[in-house]
């Protein structure tokens, strides 16, 4: 089985963070996606946020990479902190059922996808 190499960004705006509810399984996630050939993780995130949510972001910090097996698949997840810079969120209903800005302390109220739970731990520690 091929290893999945993906990205996720915790996007901040006015002390809140962006989470999105996945349409395929209703778990909440920090949006991101698979890295295309020849693309850097940062370029992937910028593209994914425009494609999936119609907003621009600026990467501000690289966070620890998550490596493990999630839902039976080996995965490397490049994680970043970012900030919203432009655009108005337009949710694609085929990708996300819902999108919210929440206080970081509220993360435990949401069923977060396994690989992003590592990011939740990091957010709550910093």
Backbone as JSON Lines, residues from 0, in Angstrom:
{"i":0,"aa":"X","n":[0.84,-1.19,0.0],"ca":[0.0,0.0,0.0],"c":[0.88,1.25,0.0]}
{"i":1,"aa":"X","n":[0.49,2.21,-0.81],"ca":[1.27,3.43,-0.93],"c":[1.03,4.36,0.27]}
{"i":2,"aa":"X","n":[2.07,5.03,0.68],"ca":[1.96,5.98,1.79],"c":[1.27,7.25,1.3]}
{"i":3,"aa":"X","n":[0.34,7.74,2.11],"ca":[-0.34,9.0,1.79],"c":[0.51,10.13,2.35]}
{"i":4,"aa":"X","n":[0.8,11.11,1.52],"ca":[1.55,12.3,1.94],"c":[0.63,13.48,1.77]}
{"i":5,"aa":"X","n":[0.33,14.15,2.89],"ca":[-0.68,15.19,2.87],"c":[-0.26,16.37,3.75]}
{"i":6,"aa":"X","n":[-1.11,17.38,3.74],"ca":[-0.88,18.59,4.53],"c":[-2.12,18.94,5.32]}
{"i":7,"aa":"X","n":[-1.92,19.71,6.37],"ca":[-3.03,20.29,7.12],"c":[-2.54,21.62,7.69]}
{"i":8,"aa":"X","n":[-3.45,22.58,7.73],"ca":[-3.11,23.88,8.32],"c":[-4.14,24.25,9.37]}
{"i":9,"aa":"X","n":[-3.63,24.73,10.48],"ca":[-4.49,25.32,11.5],"c":[-4.49,26.82,11.2]}
{"i":10,"aa":"X","n":[-5.62,27.29,10.67],"ca":[-5.73,28.68,10.23],"c":[-6.37,29.51,11.34]}
{"i":11,"aa":"X","n":[-5.68,30.58,11.7],"ca":[-6.15,31.48,12.76],"c":[-6.69,32.77,12.15]}
{"i":12,"aa":"X","n":[-7.72,33.31,12.82],"ca":[-8.26,34.63,12.48],"c":[-8.95,35.16,13.71]}
{"i":13,"aa":"X","n":[-8.48,36.29,14.21],"ca":[-9.05,36.92,15.4],"c":[-9.15,35.94,16.57]}
{"i":14,"aa":"X","n":[-8.04,35.22,16.83],"ca":[-7.91,34.28,17.94],"c":[-8.81,33.05,17.85]}
{"i":15,"aa":"X","n":[-9.39,32.82,16.7],"ca":[-10.2,31.61,16.47],"c":[-9.49,30.77,15.42]}
{"i":16,"aa":"X","n":[-9.84,29.47,15.39],"ca":[-9.26,28.57,14.39],"c":[-10.37,27.99,13.52]}
{"i":17,"aa":"X","n":[-9.99,27.66,12.31],"ca":[-10.94,27.14,11.32],"c":[-10.95,25.62,11.35]}
{"i":18,"aa":"X","n":[-12.15,25.06,11.48],"ca":[-12.32,23.61,11.34],"c":[-13.43,23.36,10.33]}
{"i":19,"aa":"X","n":[-13.37,22.2,9.69],"ca":[-14.36,21.87,8.66],"c":[-14.84,20.43,8.87]}
{"i":20,"aa":"X","n":[-16.14,20.24,8.66],"ca":[-16.72,18.9,8.79],"c":[-16.71,18.21,7.43]}
{"i":21,"aa":"X","n":[-16.01,17.08,7.37],"ca":[-15.85,16.34,6.12],"c":[-17.19,15.77,5.66]}
{"i":22,"aa":"X","n":[-17.49,15.91,4.38],"ca":[-18.74,15.38,3.84],"c":[-18.73,13.85,3.79]}
{"i":23,"aa":"X","n":[-17.55,13.25,3.59],"ca":[-17.52,11.8,3.4],"c":[-17.72,10.99,4.67]}
{"i":24,"aa":"X","n":[-17.46,11.57,5.85],"ca":[-17.61,10.78,7.08],"c":[-18.03,11.59,8.31]}
{"i":25,"aa":"X","n":[-18.28,12.88,8.14],"ca":[-18.75,13.77,9.2],"c":[-17.72,14.07,10.29]}
{"i":26,"aa":"X","n":[-16.49,13.57,10.17],"ca":[-15.44,13.97,11.11],"c":[-15.05,15.42,10.83]}
{"i":27,"aa":"X","n":[-14.54,16.09,11.84],"ca":[-14.03,17.45,11.69],"c":[-12.54,17.37,11.41]}
{"i":28,"aa":"X","n":[-12.04,18.34,10.65],"ca":[-10.62,18.35,10.28],"c":[-10.11,19.77,10.18]}
{"i":29,"aa":"X","n":[-8.78,19.86,10.14],"ca":[-8.1,21.08,9.73],"c":[-7.86,20.89,8.24]}
{"i":30,"aa":"X","n":[-8.49,21.69,7.38],"ca":[-8.39,21.45,5.94],"c":[-6.95,21.39,5.43]}
{"i":31,"aa":"X","n":[-6.79,20.67,4.37],"ca":[-5.51,20.47,3.71],"c":[-5.74,19.5,2.57]}
{"i":32,"aa":"X","n":[-4.74,18.73,2.23],"ca":[-4.94,17.76,1.15],"c":[-3.66,17.09,0.73]}
{"i":33,"aa":"X","n":[-3.8,16.26,-0.29],"ca":[-2.66,15.53,-0.84],"c":[-1.76,16.47,-1.65]}
{"i":34,"aa":"X","n":[-0.48,16.21,-1.52],"ca":[0.51,17.02,-2.24],"c":[0.64,16.5,-3.66]}
{"i":35,"aa":"X","n":[0.46,17.39,-4.63],"ca":[0.64,17.03,-6.04],"c":[2.13,16.93,-6.36]}
{"i":36,"aa":"X","n":[2.45,16.16,-7.4],"ca":[3.84,16.0,-7.82],"c":[4.44,17.37,-8.15]}
{"i":37,"aa":"X","n":[5.63,17.62,-7.62],"ca":[6.34,18.86,-7.88],"c":[5.89,20.02,-7.01]}
{"i":38,"aa":"X","n":[4.99,19.77,-6.07],"ca":[4.43,20.83,-5.23],"c":[5.04,20.74,-3.83]}
{"i":39,"aa":"X","n":[5.31,21.87,-3.21],"ca":[5.76,21.87,-1.82],"c":[4.54,21.74,-0.91]}
{"i":40,"aa":"X","n":[4.73,21.34,0.33],"ca":[3.59,21.28,1.26],"c":[2.89,22.64,1.4]}
{"i":41,"aa":"X","n":[3.67,23.71,1.43],"ca":[3.08,25.05,1.55],"c":[2.24,25.4,0.32]}
{"i":42,"aa":"X","n":[2.75,25.1,-0.86],"ca":[2.0,25.36,-2.1],"c":[0.71,24.54,-2.12]}
{"i":43,"aa":"X","n":[0.79,23.31,-1.64],"ca":[-0.39,22.45,-1.57],"c":[-1.48,23.09,-0.71]}
{"i":44,"aa":"X","n":[-1.11,23.57,0.46],"ca":[-2.1,24.17,1.35],"c":[-2.75,25.41,0.75]}
{"i":45,"aa":"X","n":[-1.94,26.25,0.17],"ca":[-2.49,27.47,-0.45],"c":[-3.47,27.09,-1.54]}
{"i":46,"aa":"X","n":[-3.11,26.11,-2.38],"ca":[-4.01,25.64,-3.44],"c":[-5.28,25.03,-2.86]}
{"i":47,"aa":"X","n":[-5.13,24.15,-1.89],"ca":[-6.29,23.47,-1.3],"c":[-7.27,24.44,-0.67]}
{"i":48,"aa":"X","n":[-6.78,25.45,0.03],"ca":[-7.7,26.43,0.66],"c":[-8.45,27.23,-0.4]}
{"i":49,"aa":"X","n":[-7.78,27.56,-1.5],"ca":[-8.5,28.25,-2.58],"c":[-9.53,27.32,-3.21]}
{"i":50,"aa":"X","n":[-9.13,26.06,-3.49],"ca":[-10.03,25.12,-4.17],"c":[-11.23,24.73,-3.31]}
{"i":51,"aa":"X","n":[-10.98,24.42,-2.03],"ca":[-12.04,23.87,-1.18],"c":[-12.86,24.93,-0.45]}
{"i":52,"aa":"X","n":[-12.24,26.07,-0.12],"ca":[-12.94,27.05,0.73],"c":[-12.97,28.46,0.15]}
{"i":53,"aa":"X","n":[-12.27,28.67,-0.95],"ca":[-12.28,29.96,-1.63],"c":[-11.67,31.08,-0.78]}
{"i":54,"aa":"X","n":[-10.67,30.73,0.03],"ca":[-9.99,31.75,0.82],"c":[-8.48,31.64,0.64]}
{"i":55,"aa":"X","n":[-7.8,32.77,0.84],"ca":[-6.36,32.81,0.81],"c":[-5.81,32.7,2.21]}
{"i":56,"aa":"X","n":[-4.69,32.0,2.35],"ca":[-4.02,31.88,3.64],"c":[-2.55,32.2,3.47]}
{"i":57,"aa":"X","n":[-1.92,32.56,4.59],"ca":[-0.48,32.79,4.62],"c":[0.1,31.86,5.68]}
{"i":58,"aa":"X","n":[1.04,31.03,5.27],"ca":[1.7,30.11,6.2],"c":[2.6,30.94,7.11]}
{"i":59,"aa":"X","n":[2.48,30.74,8.42],"ca":[3.29,31.53,9.35],"c":[4.31,30.69,10.12]}
{"i":60,"aa":"X","n":[4.08,29.36,10.17],"ca":[4.98,28.52,10.97],"c":[4.8,27.06,10.57]}
{"i":61,"aa":"X","n":[5.9,26.31,10.51],"ca":[5.78,24.87,10.32],"c":[5.72,24.22,11.69]}
{"i":62,"aa":"X","n":[4.77,23.29,11.85],"ca":[4.59,22.56,13.1],"c":[5.1,21.14,12.91]}
{"i":63,"aa":"X","n":[5.19,20.37,13.99],"ca":[5.7,19.0,13.87],"c":[4.9,18.17,12.85]}
{"i":64,"aa":"X","n":[5.63,17.36,12.1],"ca":[5.02,16.46,11.12],"c":[4.45,15.25,11.85]}
{"i":65,"aa":"X","n":[3.28,14.83,11.44],"ca":[2.62,13.66,12.02],"c":[2.89,12.47,11.1]}
{"i":66,"aa":"X","n":[3.43,11.39,11.66],"ca":[3.7,10.17,10.89],"c":[3.04,9.02,11.63]}
{"i":67,"aa":"X","n":[2.27,8.22,10.91],"ca":[1.62,7.08,11.56],"c":[0.72,6.35,10.6]}
{"i":68,"aa":"X","n":[-0.09,5.45,11.18],"ca":[-1.06,4.73,10.39],"c":[-2.45,5.16,10.86]}
{"i":69,"aa":"X","n":[-3.23,5.65,9.92],"ca":[-4.56,6.14,10.23],"c":[-5.56,5.51,9.26]}
{"i":70,"aa":"X","n":[-6.62,4.95,9.79],"ca":[-7.64,4.26,8.99],"c":[-7.0,3.22,8.07]}
{"i":71,"aa":"X","n":[-5.98,2.51,8.6],"ca":[-5.33,1.44,7.86],"c":[-4.34,1.87,6.8]}
{"i":72,"aa":"X","n":[-3.99,3.15,6.78],"ca":[-3.07,3.66,5.76],"c":[-1.9,4.38,6.4]}
{"i":73,"aa":"X","n":[-0.68,4.08,5.92],"ca":[0.49,4.82,6.37],"c":[0.39,6.24,5.86]}
{"i":74,"aa":"X","n":[0.71,7.2,6.74],"ca":[0.54,8.59,6.35],"c":[1.63,9.47,6.94]}
{"i":75,"aa":"X","n":[2.05,10.44,6.14],"ca":[2.88,11.54,6.61],"c":[2.07,12.8,6.4]}
{"i":76,"aa":"X","n":[1.86,13.56,7.47],"ca":[1.04,14.76,7.42],"c":[1.91,15.96,7.82]}
{"i":77,"aa":"X","n":[2.18,16.83,6.84],"ca":[2.94,18.05,7.1],"c":[1.98,19.1,7.65]}
{"i":78,"aa":"X","n":[2.32,19.62,8.83],"ca":[1.39,20.49,9.56],"c":[1.95,21.91,9.68]}
{"i":79,"aa":"X","n":[1.04,22.87,9.56],"ca":[1.44,24.28,9.57],"c":[0.43,25.13,10.34]}
{"i":80,"aa":"X","n":[0.92,26.23,10.83],"ca":[0.07,27.29,11.36],"c":[-0.05,28.31,10.23]}
{"i":81,"aa":"X","n":[-1.24,28.87,10.07],"ca":[-1.45,29.85,9.0],"c":[-2.46,30.88,9.48]}
{"i":82,"aa":"X","n":[-2.59,31.94,8.68],"ca":[-3.62,32.94,8.97],"c":[-4.42,33.23,7.71]}
{"i":83,"aa":"X","n":[-5.69,33.52,7.93],"ca":[-6.58,33.9,6.84],"c":[-6.14,35.27,6.33]}
{"i":84,"aa":"X","n":[-6.07,35.42,5.0],"ca":[-5.64,36.7,4.44],"c":[-6.68,37.36,3.54]}
{"i":85,"aa":"X","n":[-7.5,36.55,2.86],"ca":[-8.45,37.15,1.94],"c":[-9.54,36.15,1.55]}
{"i":86,"aa":"X","n":[-10.62,36.7,1.01],"ca":[-11.71,35.88,0.51],"c":[-12.79,35.66,1.56]}
{"i":87,"aa":"X","n":[-13.91,35.15,1.09],"ca":[-15.04,34.79,1.94],"c":[-15.26,33.3,1.77]}
{"i":88,"aa":"X","n":[-15.38,32.59,2.88],"ca":[-15.51,31.13,2.81],"c":[-16.73,30.74,1.99]}
{"i":89,"aa":"X","n":[-16.47,29.92,0.99],"ca":[-17.52,29.3,0.18],"c":[-17.31,27.8,0.31]}
{"i":90,"aa":"X","n":[-18.23,27.14,0.99],"ca":[-18.09,25.71,1.26],"c":[-18.6,24.9,0.08]}
{"i":91,"aa":"X","n":[-17.79,23.93,-0.36],"ca":[-18.21,22.98,-1.39],"c":[-18.92,21.84,-0.66]}
{"i":92,"aa":"X","n":[-20.24,21.67,-0.83],"ca":[-20.97,20.65,-0.08],"c":[-20.52,19.22,-0.36]}
{"i":93,"aa":"X","n":[-19.83,19.0,-1.47],"ca":[-19.3,17.67,-1.75],"c":[-18.04,17.37,-0.93]}
{"i":94,"aa":"X","n":[-17.42,18.43,-0.4],"ca":[-16.18,18.27,0.38],"c":[-16.45,18.45,1.87]}
{"i":95,"aa":"X","n":[-17.2,19.51,2.23],"ca":[-17.44,19.82,3.65],"c":[-18.93,20.1,3.9]}
{"i":96,"aa":"X","n":[-19.44,19.48,4.97],"ca":[-20.82,19.77,5.39],"c":[-20.93,21.09,6.13]}
{"i":97,"aa":"X","n":[-19.87,21.45,6.85],"ca":[-19.92,22.66,7.66],"c":[-18.5,23.19,7.83]}
{"i":98,"aa":"X","n":[-18.37,24.48,8.09],"ca":[-17.09,25.13,8.35],"c":[-17.35,26.12,9.48]}
{"i":99,"aa":"X","n":[-16.46,26.13,10.5],"ca":[-16.66,27.0,11.66],"c":[-15.34,27.62,12.11]}
{"i":100,"aa":"X","n":[-15.46,28.81,12.66],"ca":[-14.37,29.43,13.41],"c":[-14.67,29.18,14.88]}
{"i":101,"aa":"X","n":[-13.75,28.55,15.61],"ca":[-13.99,28.23,17.02],"c":[-12.8,28.65,17.88]}
{"i":102,"aa":"X","n":[-13.04,28.77,19.19],"ca":[-11.95,28.98,20.13],"c":[-11.18,27.66,20.25]}
{"i":103,"aa":"X","n":[-9.85,27.7,20.32],"ca":[-9.09,26.45,20.45],"c":[-9.56,25.56,21.6]}
{"i":104,"aa":"X","n":[-10.01,26.17,22.7],"ca":[-10.46,25.39,23.85],"c":[-11.71,24.57,23.54]}
{"i":105,"aa":"X","n":[-12.41,24.9,22.46],"ca":[-13.63,24.17,22.09],"c":[-13.35,22.91,21.28]}
{"i":106,"aa":"X","n":[-12.1,22.66,20.91],"ca":[-11.78,21.52,20.06],"c":[-12.28,20.19,20.61]}
{"i":107,"aa":"X","n":[-12.27,20.05,21.93],"ca":[-12.71,18.77,22.53],"c":[-14.2,18.53,22.33]}
{"i":108,"aa":"X","n":[-14.95,19.54,21.91],"ca":[-16.39,19.39,21.65],"c":[-16.67,18.77,20.28]}
{"i":109,"aa":"X","n":[-15.64,18.56,19.48],"ca":[-15.82,18.09,18.1],"c":[-15.11,16.75,17.9]}
{"i":110,"aa":"X","n":[-15.69,15.9,17.07],"ca":[-15.06,14.61,16.75],"c":[-14.07,14.85,15.6]}
{"i":111,"aa":"X","n":[-12.8,14.99,15.99],"ca":[-11.74,15.33,15.06],"c":[-11.17,14.04,14.44]}
{"i":112,"aa":"X","n":[-10.88,14.08,13.15],"ca":[-10.29,12.94,12.46],"c":[-8.96,12.55,13.12]}
{"i":113,"aa":"X","n":[-8.67,11.25,13.13],"ca":[-7.53,10.72,13.91],"c":[-6.23,11.47,13.72]}
{"i":114,"aa":"X","n":[-5.79,11.64,12.47],"ca":[-4.47,12.25,12.25],"c":[-4.43,13.7,12.74]}
{"i":115,"aa":"X","n":[-5.56,14.4,12.71],"ca":[-5.59,15.79,13.17],"c":[-5.66,15.89,14.7]}
{"i":116,"aa":"X","n":[-5.95,14.79,15.38],"ca":[-5.95,14.81,16.85],"c":[-4.57,15.11,17.39]}
{"i":117,"aa":"X","n":[-3.53,14.71,16.62],"ca":[-2.16,15.04,17.02],"c":[-1.96,16.56,17.01]}
{"i":118,"aa":"X","n":[-2.56,17.22,16.06],"ca":[-2.5,18.69,16.0],"c":[-3.26,19.32,17.16]}
{"i":119,"aa":"X","n":[-4.39,18.73,17.53],"ca":[-5.17,19.26,18.66],"c":[-4.3,19.26,19.92]}
{"i":120,"aa":"X","n":[-3.59,18.15,20.15],"ca":[-2.69,18.07,21.31],"c":[-1.67,19.2,21.27]}
{"i":121,"aa":"X","n":[-1.1,19.42,20.1],"ca":[-0.08,20.46,19.96],"c":[-0.66,21.85,20.21]}
{"i":122,"aa":"X","n":[-1.84,22.13,19.66],"ca":[-2.49,23.43,19.84],"c":[-2.74,23.71,21.31]}
{"i":123,"aa":"X","n":[-3.21,22.7,22.02],"ca":[-3.55,22.9,23.43],"c":[-2.33,23.0,24.34]}
{"i":124,"aa":"X","n":[-1.15,22.55,23.83],"ca":[0.09,22.65,24.6],"c":[0.77,23.99,24.44]}
{"i":125,"aa":"X","n":[0.57,24.66,23.29],"ca":[1.32,25.9,23.04],"c":[0.65,27.11,23.66]}
